[in-house]
């Protein structure tokens, strides 16, 4: 439903649950930042924990932590989310606090300066994590010269130049009830929850206008980029690093699924490819050949794009053989169908994962939000399970063949013998 102030609300009653999870989502993330505003969404994610008009940082933390619950936030390329999970009896007070964090934070100057140091440390920490660094460098090349390919948290130089005034003005302009989506799942009465949230949103909207209506920089200085579909750069590259392992990423971009059934078809296909320990890639590279510890695939979606990604970590001595086996397995998918056992196992696993996760209130609030942003709907778990069961073998054969036939970017990061990579076409861009 849509509230009087424009916020979209989705509620999911779970009568047997003992908790409630609430998510407040905005359909903006790092890809929406203009060059002069790099790192703003992630910085704001931090600052909403530092004080509102009614509570300081410790009081905010106590609201959730004293109950045994938790509150957290994250920034993605295409979304920003504040979320909490609390015992059911505490949900109204926690909800009010979460809404005030999202829309009535005050960004104290002293907290701003301290948090700038924290964020710089967080960014620099990536330099010590070769897996994170590999992915960051890969997406710079894959989405070359596009905002979506830049680090979500920004660069140290970006963070150094951010002022509290600019950040707070951006926050006031972009973090508004009318552009947000709120999902709530757990031991609630859906109608009562909707009325409570709507009343709180009306109160907060009025209070925000009264307190902050004339504060901030001109709106044109606080604007965002409306994203266009990213253009993928298909390349093969090797980047040397001091890491003791080689980190391999293969990636293919496709249009995002147009509905939930198509998303589930791709998720089911991914289970066959590399989504579990009984998948082709895991069984071949790890169990049969012993070539690596980590090998898996994923199907990931952004607002306007979807990605098939294969992740492999292996030692330098095993790298050449691992790349050959990996390419052979992908090639096999393009030329032949998965077995009926693989299909049945994957469908059973996907349905089972959904059933187990359905008991998790946080999973259910996230699921509603992501479904709404992707497809404009937030169907129930039962409908989703029915869609999984409706997927046929021939559909999965076609999807697997399509996967195996896609052009893919290939990237190796870390320790490797360049002669072996040259044979396999990984030195196109040194």
C-alpha positions as CSV (number, residue, x, y, z in Angstrom):
1,X,0.0,0.0,0.0
2,X,1.0,3.6,-0.4
3,X,0.9,6.0,2.6
4,X,-0.5,9.5,2.6
5,X,3.0,10.9,2.5
6,X,3.9,8.7,-0.5
7,X,5.9,5.9,1.2
8,X,5.3,2.4,-0.1
9,X,4.5,-0.1,2.7
10,X,4.6,-3.8,2.6
11,X,3.6,-6.0,5.7
12,X,3.9,-9.7,6.2
13,X,2.2,-11.2,9.2
14,X,3.9,-14.3,10.7
15,X,1.7,-15.3,13.7
16,X,4.1,-17.9,15.0
17,X,7.1,-15.7,15.0
18,X,8.6,-14.2,18.2
19,X,10.3,-11.3,16.4
20,X,9.7,-8.4,14.0
21,X,12.0,-7.2,11.3
22,X,11.7,-3.8,9.7
23,X,13.5,-2.4,6.7
24,X,13.5,1.1,5.4
25,X,14.8,1.2,1.9
26,X,15.7,3.9,-0.6
27,X,16.0,3.1,-4.3
28,X,19.3,5.0,-4.5
29,X,22.9,4.0,-4.0
30,X,26.5,4.7,-5.1
31,X,25.6,4.5,-8.8
32,X,23.4,7.6,-8.3
33,X,26.1,9.8,-7.0
34,X,27.4,12.7,-9.0
35,X,31.2,13.1,-9.2
36,X,31.2,15.8,-6.5
37,X,29.1,13.6,-4.2
38,X,31.1,10.4,-4.3
39,X,30.7,8.4,-1.1
40,X,27.8,10.4,0.2
41,X,25.2,7.5,0.5
42,X,27.7,5.3,2.4
43,X,28.7,8.2,4.7
44,X,25.1,8.9,5.5
45,X,24.6,5.2,6.3
46,X,27.1,5.8,9.1
47,X,25.9,9.1,10.3
48,X,22.3,8.1,11.0
49,X,23.6,6.1,13.9
50,X,25.2,9.2,15.5
51,X,22.2,11.1,16.8
52,X,18.6,12.2,16.0
53,X,16.6,15.1,17.3
54,X,15.5,12.9,20.2
55,X,18.4,10.5,20.9
56,X,22.2,10.6,20.9
57,X,24.3,7.7,19.5
58,X,24.3,5.6,22.7
59,X,20.6,6.1,23.2
60,X,20.0,4.9,19.6
61,X,22.0,1.8,20.2
62,X,20.3,1.1,23.5
63,X,16.9,1.1,21.9
64,X,17.7,-2.0,20.0
65,X,20.6,-3.7,21.9
66,X,18.9,-3.7,25.3
67,X,16.1,-5.9,23.8
68,X,18.5,-8.5,22.5
69,X,17.8,-7.2,19.0
70,X,20.0,-5.4,16.5
71,X,20.0,-2.5,14.1
72,X,22.2,-2.2,11.0
73,X,22.5,-0.6,7.6
74,X,24.1,-1.1,4.3
75,X,24.7,0.8,1.0
76,X,24.7,-0.9,-2.4
77,X,25.1,0.3,-5.9
78,X,21.3,0.7,-6.4
79,X,19.9,0.9,-2.9
80,X,20.4,2.0,0.7
81,X,18.8,0.2,3.6
82,X,18.4,0.7,7.4
83,X,17.0,-2.3,9.2
84,X,16.4,-3.9,12.6
85,X,15.1,-7.1,14.2
86,X,13.6,-7.0,17.7
87,X,11.4,-9.0,20.0
88,X,7.8,-8.6,18.8
89,X,6.6,-6.6,21.9
90,X,9.2,-3.9,21.2
91,X,8.5,-3.3,17.5
92,X,6.6,0.0,17.7
93,X,9.2,1.8,19.7
94,X,12.0,0.4,17.5
95,X,10.1,1.4,14.4
96,X,9.7,5.0,15.6
97,X,13.4,5.1,16.3
98,X,14.4,3.6,12.9
99,X,12.2,6.1,11.1
100,X,13.7,9.0,13.1
101,X,17.2,7.8,12.2
102,X,16.3,7.7,8.6
103,X,14.6,11.1,8.4
104,X,15.4,13.1,11.6
105,X,19.1,12.6,12.1
106,X,21.2,15.7,12.9
107,X,24.8,14.8,12.0
108,X,26.6,16.3,15.0
109,X,29.8,18.0,13.9
110,X,32.1,16.1,16.4
111,X,30.6,12.8,15.3
112,X,31.0,13.7,11.7
113,X,34.7,14.2,12.1
114,X,35.2,11.0,14.0
115,X,33.2,9.0,11.5
116,X,35.2,10.4,8.6
117,X,38.3,8.7,10.2
118,X,36.3,5.5,10.7
119,X,35.2,5.4,7.0
120,X,38.7,6.2,5.8
121,X,40.0,3.2,7.8
122,X,37.2,1.0,6.4
123,X,38.2,2.0,2.8
124,X,41.9,1.4,3.5
125,X,41.1,-2.0,5.1
126,X,40.1,-3.2,1.6
127,X,43.8,-2.8,0.6
128,X,44.6,-5.7,3.0
129,X,41.8,-7.9,1.7
130,X,42.8,-9.4,-1.6
131,X,39.4,-10.9,-2.3
132,X,37.6,-7.5,-1.9
133,X,40.4,-5.8,-3.8
134,X,40.1,-8.2,-6.7
135,X,36.3,-7.5,-7.0
136,X,36.8,-3.8,-6.7
137,X,39.5,-3.8,-9.5
138,X,37.4,-6.1,-11.6
139,X,34.3,-3.9,-11.6
140,X,36.4,-0.9,-12.4
141,X,37.3,-2.6,-15.7
142,X,34.0,-4.3,-16.3
143,X,32.0,-1.1,-15.9
144,X,34.7,1.1,-17.1
145,X,34.2,4.9,-16.7
146,X,30.7,4.5,-15.3
147,X,29.5,5.4,-11.7
148,X,28.3,1.8,-11.1
149,X,31.9,0.5,-11.5
150,X,33.3,2.8,-8.7
151,X,33.8,1.7,-5.1
152,X,30.6,2.0,-3.1
153,X,32.2,3.8,-0.2
154,X,34.2,6.2,-2.4
155,X,37.9,6.8,-2.5
156,X,40.0,8.3,0.3
157,X,40.3,11.6,-1.7
158,X,36.5,11.8,-2.0
159,X,36.0,11.3,1.7
160,X,38.6,13.9,2.7
161,X,36.8,16.6,0.8
162,X,33.3,16.0,2.2
163,X,32.0,18.6,4.6
164,X,29.3,18.2,7.2
165,X,27.2,21.0,5.5
166,X,27.3,19.4,2.1
167,X,26.5,15.9,3.4
168,X,23.7,17.1,5.6
169,X,22.1,19.1,2.8
170,X,22.3,16.0,0.5
171,X,20.7,13.9,3.3
172,X,17.8,16.3,3.7
173,X,17.2,16.4,0.0
174,X,17.4,12.7,-0.8
175,X,16.3,10.9,2.3
176,X,12.5,11.6,2.3
177,X,9.5,9.5,3.3
178,X,7.9,9.9,-0.1
179,X,10.8,8.2,-1.9
180,X,11.2,5.3,0.5
181,X,9.9,1.8,0.8
182,X,9.2,0.2,4.2
183,X,8.9,-3.5,4.7
184,X,7.9,-5.2,8.0
185,X,7.6,-8.9,8.8
186,X,6.9,-10.9,11.9
187,X,4.4,-11.2,14.7
188,X,2.3,-8.2,13.7
189,X,-1.2,-7.4,12.7
190,X,-0.8,-6.1,9.2
191,X,-3.5,-3.5,9.3
192,X,-2.4,-2.2,12.7
193,X,1.2,-2.0,11.7
194,X,0.3,-0.1,8.5
195,X,-1.8,2.4,10.5
196,X,1.0,2.9,13.1
197,X,3.7,3.4,10.5
198,X,1.5,5.8,8.5
199,X,0.8,7.9,11.6
200,X,4.5,8.0,12.4
201,X,5.4,9.0,8.9
202,X,2.9,11.9,8.9
203,X,4.3,13.1,12.2
204,X,7.9,12.8,11.1
205,X,7.2,14.5,7.7
206,X,5.6,17.5,9.4
207,X,8.4,17.7,12.0
208,X,11.1,17.5,9.4
209,X,9.6,20.4,7.4
210,X,9.2,22.5,10.5
211,X,12.8,21.8,11.8
212,X,14.8,21.5,8.5
213,X,12.6,23.0,5.8
214,X,14.9,26.1,5.2
215,X,18.2,24.4,6.0
216,X,20.7,23.2,3.4
217,X,22.3,24.0,0.1
218,X,20.2,24.6,-3.0
219,X,18.6,21.4,-4.2
220,X,20.5,21.4,-7.5
221,X,23.7,20.9,-5.5
222,X,22.3,17.8,-3.9
223,X,20.9,16.0,-6.9
224,X,21.5,12.5,-8.0
225,X,22.1,10.7,-11.3
226,X,19.2,8.8,-12.8
227,X,21.0,5.6,-13.9
228,X,21.1,4.2,-17.4
229,X,21.8,0.6,-18.1
230,X,25.5,0.0,-17.6
231,X,27.6,-1.0,-20.5
232,X,29.7,-4.1,-19.8
233,X,33.3,-4.2,-21.0
234,X,34.2,-7.8,-22.1
235,X,37.9,-8.2,-21.4
236,X,40.6,-10.6,-20.3
237,X,43.1,-9.3,-17.8
238,X,45.7,-10.2,-15.2
239,X,46.7,-8.0,-12.3
240,X,49.7,-9.0,-10.2
241,X,49.4,-8.7,-6.4
242,X,51.3,-9.8,-3.3
243,X,48.5,-12.2,-2.4
244,X,49.5,-15.8,-2.0
245,X,46.4,-17.1,-3.9
246,X,45.0,-16.3,-7.3
247,X,41.5,-14.8,-7.4
248,X,39.6,-15.6,-10.6
249,X,36.4,-13.8,-11.6
250,X,34.4,-14.6,-14.7
251,X,31.4,-12.4,-15.3
252,X,28.6,-12.1,-17.9
253,X,26.0,-9.3,-17.9
254,X,22.4,-9.9,-19.1
255,X,19.2,-8.0,-18.9
256,X,17.5,-8.2,-15.5
257,X,14.7,-10.7,-15.1
258,X,11.3,-9.1,-16.0
259,X,9.4,-11.1,-13.4
260,X,9.9,-13.3,-10.3
261,X,9.5,-16.6,-12.3
262,X,12.4,-15.7,-14.6
263,X,14.5,-14.7,-11.6
264,X,13.8,-18.1,-10.0
265,X,14.6,-19.9,-13.3
266,X,18.1,-18.3,-13.3
267,X,18.5,-19.0,-9.6
268,X,17.7,-22.6,-10.2
269,X,20.1,-22.8,-13.1
270,X,22.8,-21.3,-10.9
271,X,22.3,-24.0,-8.3
272,X,23.3,-26.5,-11.0
273,X,26.3,-24.5,-12.2
274,X,27.9,-23.5,-8.9
275,X,25.4,-22.7,-6.2
276,X,26.2,-25.6,-3.8
277,X,28.5,-28.4,-3.0
278,X,26.6,-30.7,-5.4
279,X,27.0,-28.2,-8.3
280,X,29.0,-29.0,-11.4
281,X,31.8,-26.5,-10.6
282,X,32.3,-27.6,-7.0
283,X,32.2,-31.3,-7.8
284,X,34.6,-30.9,-10.7
285,X,37.2,-28.4,-9.5
286,X,37.2,-29.2,-5.8
287,X,35.9,-32.7,-5.2
288,X,37.2,-34.5,-8.3
289,X,40.4,-32.6,-9.0
290,X,41.2,-31.0,-5.7
291,X,42.2,-27.7,-7.4
292,X,40.9,-25.2,-5.0
293,X,39.2,-24.4,-1.7
294,X,36.7,-21.8,-3.0
295,X,34.6,-22.2,-6.2
296,X,31.1,-21.0,-6.7
297,X,28.8,-19.1,-9.0
298,X,26.1,-16.5,-8.3
299,X,23.3,-14.8,-10.2
300,X,23.0,-11.2,-9.0
301,X,20.7,-8.4,-10.0
302,X,21.0,-4.6,-10.0
303,X,18.2,-2.2,-11.0
304,X,18.9,-2.3,-14.7
305,X,21.4,-5.2,-15.0
306,X,21.9,-8.8,-14.0
307,X,25.1,-10.7,-13.6
308,X,26.3,-14.3,-13.8
309,X,29.5,-14.4,-11.8
310,X,32.0,-17.3,-11.2
311,X,34.4,-17.0,-8.3
312,X,37.5,-19.1,-8.0
313,X,40.4,-19.0,-5.5
314,X,43.3,-21.3,-6.0
315,X,47.1,-21.5,-5.5
316,X,49.5,-20.5,-8.3
317,X,50.5,-24.1,-9.0
318,X,46.9,-25.2,-9.6
319,X,45.8,-22.1,-11.5
320,X,46.5,-23.3,-15.0
321,X,44.7,-26.6,-14.6
322,X,41.8,-24.9,-12.6
323,X,41.2,-22.4,-15.5
324,X,41.2,-25.3,-18.0
325,X,38.7,-27.3,-16.0
326,X,36.5,-24.2,-15.4
327,X,36.4,-23.4,-19.1
328,X,35.6,-27.0,-20.0
329,X,32.7,-27.1,-17.5
330,X,31.2,-23.8,-18.9
331,X,31.7,-25.1,-22.4
332,X,29.9,-28.3,-21.5
333,X,26.9,-26.3,-20.4
334,X,26.6,-24.7,-23.8
335,X,26.6,-28.1,-25.6
336,X,24.4,-30.3,-23.4
337,X,21.6,-30.4,-20.9
338,X,22.0,-30.9,-17.2
339,X,20.9,-34.4,-16.1
340,X,17.3,-34.8,-14.8
341,X,18.9,-35.6,-11.4
342,X,20.7,-32.3,-11.4
343,X,17.5,-30.5,-12.3
344,X,15.5,-32.2,-9.6
345,X,18.1,-31.7,-7.0
346,X,18.4,-28.0,-7.9
347,X,14.7,-27.4,-7.8
348,X,14.3,-29.3,-4.5
349,X,17.2,-27.3,-3.0
350,X,15.9,-24.0,-4.1
351,X,12.4,-24.8,-2.7
352,X,14.0,-26.0,0.5
353,X,16.2,-22.9,1.0
354,X,13.1,-20.8,0.5
355,X,11.1,-22.8,3.0
356,X,13.8,-22.6,5.7
357,X,14.4,-18.9,5.1
358,X,10.7,-18.2,5.4
359,X,11.0,-18.6,9.1
360,X,13.4,-15.7,9.3
361,X,11.7,-12.3,9.7
362,X,14.6,-10.4,8.3
363,X,14.7,-12.5,5.2
364,X,11.1,-11.9,4.6
365,X,11.3,-8.1,4.9
366,X,14.3,-8.0,2.6
367,X,12.6,-10.3,0.1
368,X,9.5,-8.0,-0.1
369,X,11.7,-4.9,-0.7
370,X,13.9,-6.5,-3.3
371,X,10.9,-8.0,-5.1
372,X,9.2,-4.7,-5.2
373,X,12.3,-2.8,-6.5
374,X,12.9,-5.5,-9.2
375,X,9.4,-6.4,-10.3
376,X,7.0,-3.9,-8.7
377,X,5.3,-6.7,-6.6
378,X,5.8,-8.4,-3.3
379,X,4.1,-11.7,-3.6
380,X,4.0,-14.2,-0.7
381,X,6.3,-17.1,0.0
382,X,3.6,-19.6,-1.1
383,X,3.3,-18.0,-4.5
384,X,7.1,-18.1,-4.9
385,X,7.3,-21.7,-3.9
386,X,4.6,-22.5,-6.5
387,X,6.7,-20.7,-9.2
388,X,9.7,-22.8,-8.3
389,X,7.7,-26.0,-8.7
390,X,6.3,-24.7,-12.1
391,X,9.8,-24.5,-13.7
392,X,10.3,-27.2,-16.2
393,X,13.4,-29.2,-17.2
394,X,13.4,-27.9,-20.8
395,X,13.5,-24.3,-19.5
396,X,16.5,-25.0,-17.4
397,X,18.3,-26.7,-20.3
398,X,17.7,-23.6,-22.3
399,X,18.9,-21.3,-19.5
400,X,22.1,-23.4,-18.9
401,X,22.9,-23.4,-22.6
402,X,22.5,-19.6,-22.8
403,X,24.8,-19.3,-19.8
404,X,27.5,-21.4,-21.4
405,X,27.3,-19.5,-24.7
406,X,27.6,-16.0,-23.2
407,X,30.7,-13.9,-23.8
408,X,32.3,-13.3,-20.4
409,X,34.9,-11.0,-18.9
410,X,37.8,-12.9,-17.3
411,X,40.1,-11.6,-14.6
412,X,42.9,-13.0,-12.6
413,X,44.2,-11.2,-9.5
414,X,47.2,-12.2,-7.4
415,X,49.9,-14.8,-7.9
416,X,50.2,-16.3,-11.3
417,X,52.6,-17.3,-14.0
418,X,52.1,-14.9,-16.9
419,X,53.2,-17.5,-19.5
420,X,50.3,-19.8,-18.5
421,X,47.8,-16.9,-18.5
422,X,49.1,-15.8,-21.9
423,X,48.2,-19.2,-23.4
424,X,44.6,-18.8,-22.0
425,X,44.1,-15.2,-23.2
426,X,44.3,-13.5,-19.8
427,X,46.8,-10.8,-20.8
428,X,44.8,-8.8,-23.2
429,X,45.1,-5.8,-20.8
430,X,48.2,-6.0,-18.6
